[in-house]
Amino acid sequence: MEEQNKIEEQNKTPNKFNNFFYVISLIGFFGILSTTISKTPVLPLLVKNGLNGSDSVLGLISFFSPLAGMLFSFPIGILIDRLGFKRLMLASAFFFTAAPLCYLFVINPYWLIPLRFFHGFATAILGPVAATAISRIYFKNKGAKLGAYSSITLIGRTIAPAVGGFIISYFAAQHFAALFTYRAVYIAAFIASLPVLVLAISLKKIETESKSDEAKLKMQDFTDGLKYFFSNRLLFSTALIEMAIYFAYGILETFLPVYLKNNGYEASLIGLIFSIQIITLAVSKPLFGHMADRIDKRTQIIIGILLIGVASMAIVSVQNIVLIILASIIFGLGMSIATSATSIYVADIANRENLGSSMGALSSIMDVGQSSGPLIAGLLITAASSVATGFIVIPVLCIFVAVYFAFINFGKEKIKTI
């Protein structure tokens, strides 16, 4: 508590803390911009048209893309508590900068499997590090800060496909070879990553690390962190909420385009629907983050997850395009409402010594949800020969985890901010 008061007092003075949020937000913006340029829409086009890869290879590549986050976000969280933010942000910057250059040498689609895994380390490190740093430094208004940070990264995620698509279209129109066209996109991704490296180097070491630089990392640190997280039912139930949210989002981003295309909608309109949804997230997250600092976060989380369940069924139950767009907006609002509160709630209920590992575990479980959603929905769709069938599992899961979360959390004494 004394350490937290010291940090908050420093925050009121004109020192390096005043610039920290702006620096880490710019790192998030350029980092997500670079990684998204590397993925959307260039990756499937590179595999299919540039390297003559099969659909099965593309599926393998898509599976391995989030695997680094699934496996290493939790260990990264442990390292935050031991090594501090500065060292890990430098490591993240290395992956952001080095990976785009590696794509320039790919001549076989199978090479993209380890390369996408390698590139995944960048965001696997950045996510938990940024969330933990912001939660520790701006503890009293962490909801508003986390919401603003998320919106800034969403702006990068929103404009990246347009940048990549423009580069591909431009060089294709100039009749350059396909492989050169895709490599031009990765040069752009490399250029976008350079500010991440510069900003990470300029980032000052902050005085919030609870561990000494001299502390030795032991295997027991990892087992103790896992034991702490999974034995804390409040933390685990919140992680299940996060998993269900991204389980639903993984299904939506994978199969909604197919569903809409099968129903006669143009690709441009499908893209517009997703753009509107992302804009909804970006605009509303600071508002709901600010709200989460002031109301019961548990109620906000439950409202958000239930909105996602309702919206996902509405999307495949209506035919009118206006209603589909409205349902998509509600889905985005549900994501914004719930995810604006989950990280803040974890920061409130986790011990300060375990905050990094808790944020890392939350990120890992989120990646599990986003990866498993399309897989399970794909099996259902194949069995039923209907894309709409894949969406049925979303409201079922959302209701289940909402009830479980309410049962675990509302039977307890109201959580008080540390």
N, C-alpha and C positions, 0 to 999 in steps of 0.2 A: 504494500500500500504506500509506503514511504517512497519507493522507487517510482510508482505511478504519479504521485503528487509532484515529484521532482520533474518528471517528463512534462506534465501539464504546465508547470510553472515556466519551464524552458520554452514551451510553445508560445507563451505570451510575450516573449522577448524577441528582438530582431536578431535571430541567429540562424544556424543551418536548418533548424526544424521548419522554419517558415517556407523554405524552398523545397523541402523533401517531397511533399505531396506533388508538386508540379513536376519534379524530376522523375519520380517513379511513374506518374501518369503518362509522361511522354515516352518513357521506356515501354510501358504497356501498349501505348498507341502504335509506335513504330514496330514493336515486336510482333503484335497481332497482325498489323498491316503486312509485314514481310511474310509471316507464315501462311496467311490466307492467300496472298498473291501466289505463293508456291503451291497452293492446293486447289483453289477454285478460280476459274474453271480449267486450269491448265493440266492438272494431274491426270484426269481420265482421258483427256484429249492426247496428251503425250503418250500414255500407255497404248491407246487404241490406234491412233493415227501416226504418231511419230515413231513408235517402237513396235507396232504390229502385235501388241499383246492381246491375250484372250480375256474374256469376261472373268474367268476364274482367277487369273493373275491379278486383275483389277480388284477383285474381291479380297484376295490375300493382302494386297497392298493397303486397302482400306481398313482391314482388320488390324494390321500392324501399326497403323498411324497413331491410334490412341494408346497403344500398349505400354509405351514408356511412362505415360501418365498414370496408368493403372498400377504399374509395378513400382514406380519410384517416387510418386508424390508423397507417400507416407515417410519413406526414409529421408527425403528432402526436408520434410517437416521436422524430423529429429535433428538433422544437421543445422537447421535454423537456430534451434535452441542451444547448439554447441558452437557453431562457427560464426553466427551472426549473419546479417543481411548482405553486407558489402561483398564478402567473398563469394557467396552464392549468386549474387546478381552478376558478378563478373563471369562466373561459370555459365550462367544463362546467356549472357551476351556472346560468349564464345560460340555456343551452339547456334544462336540466331544468325551469326555472321558467317560461320564456316559452312553450314549446311547448304545454303543456296549455291555456293561455289561448287559443291560436290555434284549437284545435278547436271552441271555442264559436261561432265565426263561420262554420263550414263549412256550406254549404247545397247543395253539389254534390260527389258522390263523387270526381270528378277532382281536386278541391282537396287531397284527402288524399295524393295522390302526392308533391307537393313538401313537404307538411307532414310526412309520415313521414320523408322524406329529411332535413329540417331537424331533426326530433326525434332522428334517428340520430346527430347530432353529439355529443349528450350522452354516450352510452355509448362512442362512438368515442374520445372524449377520456378519459373516466374510466378505462376498462380499462387502457390502457398506462401512464397516469400513476400509478395506484394500484400496479400490479405493479412498476414501476420504483422508485417511492419506497420501498416495503416491502423490495425486494431490496437497495437501497443502504443503508438505515438499519439493517435487522436482518439483516445479511449472514450471520452464523453460524447463525442459526435461522430463515432466511427461509422454509424449507419449512413449518414449523409456523405461521408468521405468515401466509403466503399461503393456507394451507389454512383457517385460522380466518377470514380475510377473505372467502374464497370462500363459506364456510358461512354467514356473516352475510348476504351478498348473496342467497344461496339462500333464506334464511328470508323475505326480502322478496319474492322471486319466488314463493314458495310461497303466502303469504297474500294476495297481490295479487288473483288471480282470484276468491277468495272475497269479498273486499271489493267488487270490481266487480260480481260476480254478485248480491250482497246488495242493492246500491244499485239495480241494474236491476229486480230482483224487487220491491223495496219500492215504487218509484215506479210500476211497472206495475200493482201491486195497488191503488194509489191512483188509477188511471185517468188519470195524467198523459199528455200527448202524448208519442209515442215520442221525438221529437227532444229534448224537455226531459229525458226520462229519461236519455238518453245524455250530454247536457251535464252533468247532475248528477255523472256518473262523472268527467268531466274536471275539474270543480271539485274533487272529492276528490283527483284526481291532482295538481292545482296545490297544494292544501294539503299533500299529502305531500312535495312538492318544496321547500317553504319551508325546512325544516331544512337542506337541502343548501346553499342560498344563505347562510344564517346561519353554518353551520359552515365553509364555504369562506372566508368573509370573516374568520372568527376564526382560521383556520389560520395559524400563524406561518411566516414564511419560514425554511427550513431550510438548513443550511450544507453541503449535499451536492452542489450544482450544480458540475459540473466546468468549466463555461463561465462567463465573466464576463457580467454583464448588459449590458455594453457591446459584446459580440461581435455582429458583424453576420451576419445569416443570408444565405447565398448559395445559388444554385441548385446549386452544386457540392457543398454539404453533403448535398443529397438524392441526387445521383448517387453520391457517395462512400459514403453509407449503404447504398444499394441494392447497389452493387458489393461492399461488404464482406459484406453478408448473404448474397447469392446465390453469392459465391465461396467462402464458408466452408461446406464440405460438412457439417460437424457441425451448424451452425445450420439449414441448409436441410433436412437429413434430419429434424431435430426438428420443423420447421414442417410437413413432410409428415405426420408422425404426428398433429399437432394438426388438420390439415385432414381427415384420414381419420376422426378421432374425431367431429368435428362434421358431417362428411358423413353418417356413420351416424346421428347423433342427429337431424339434419334429416329424414332419411327416417323414422325411428321416430316423431317427434312429428307428422309430417304424415300418414303412411299407416297407422300402427298403429291409430288410432281407427277408420279405415274398415274395416280388416281384421277387427277385433274386432266391429264393428257388423254386418258381413256374416255373421259367424258366430254372431249371435244374442245377443251380450252387451249388457247395458243400459248406457246412457250413464253412470250413476252408478258402475258397476263399472269402466268404462274410466277414468273420472276418478280413481278410487281407485288403480288400477294406476300411473298417472303420479305421483300424490301420494306413493305408497310409494317410487317410484324417486327422486324429488327429495329425500325425507327421507333415503334411503340416501346420496345424495351429500352432503347437508348434515352428517350425523352423522359420516361416515367421512373427509371431506376433511382435517380437522385431524390425524387419526391417520396417514393416509398421507403428509401433508406432513411431519409429524414424522419418519416413517420415511425419507422421501427425504433428510432432512438427515444420515442415518446409514448408509445402504446405497448400493450402486451404483445410481444413478438410471437408467442405461441398461437394466438388467435390469427395474427396476420399470416403465419405459415399455413395454417389449416385452410383459411379462405383461399389463398393462392393455389394450393394443390387441388382443391375441389373445383375451382374455376377451370383449371387445366383439364380435368376429367370431363366436365360438361362441354367445354369447347371442342375437345377432340372428337366427341361423338357428333356434335352439331355439324362439324365440317363435312363429315361423310353422310349426313342425314338430310342435308338440304341441297337443292339444285341451283337456286338463284345465286348469281355471282356476288351480289351485294351482301347476302346473308353469309356466304362463304368467307368473304373478306372480314365481315363483322366477327364471325367466329374465330378467325385467325387473330384478329386484334385482341379478343378476349383471352385467347390462349397466351398471347404475348404479355398481356396484363397479369395473368395468373402467374407466369414465370417471374415477372418483375416483382410482384407482391411477395411471393414466397422466397425467392433467392435473395431479395434485399434484406430479408430477416434471418435467413439460416446462418450465414457467416457471423452476423452480429450476435445471434443467440449462442453460437458455439464460443465466441469470445467471452460472453458473459459467464457461461457455466464451466468452462475449462479452467484448470489451474494455470497460472501464468507460466509455470515451469513446463507445462505440457501444451501450451497454446500452439506452438509451431507444429508439433506432431499431430495435434487435433485437426488443424487446418489442412495438413498434408493428407491425413486419412479421409477427410471430407472430400478433397479433390480426387483421391484415388477411387472412392466409391462412386463419385459422380461419373468418372470415366467408365467404370464398370456398367453403369446404367445406360450411358450413351452408346456403348458398344453392343450390349446384349439386347437392347430394344429392337433394332433392325433385324438381328438374328432370329429372335423369337417370333417377331411379326412376319418375317419372311417364311418361316416354317408354317405358320397359320395360313398365310396367303396361298402357299403352295398346296396345302391340304384342302383348302376350301375353294381354290380357284377364284378367289374374290379379294381384291385389294382392300375393300372396306372392312373385311373380316379382321385384318391385322390391327385395326384401330380399336377393336372391342376390348383388348387387354388393357388399354390405357385407363379408362374409368374404373375398371375392376381394381387395378393396382393402386390408383390414386385414392379410392375410398378405403381400401385396406390399410394403407400406410397412414392415412389421415386418422382413422379410428385408433390404430396402434399408437400413434404419436400423442393423441389426446389422452388415451388411457395412461400412458407412461408419464406425461408431463403435467396434466391437470390434477393428478392426485397428490402432487407435491406442493410444498410451500412455495409461494410465488418467488421466482428467481429475482434477485436484486442485483443491480449493476454493482460491480466491485468498486 
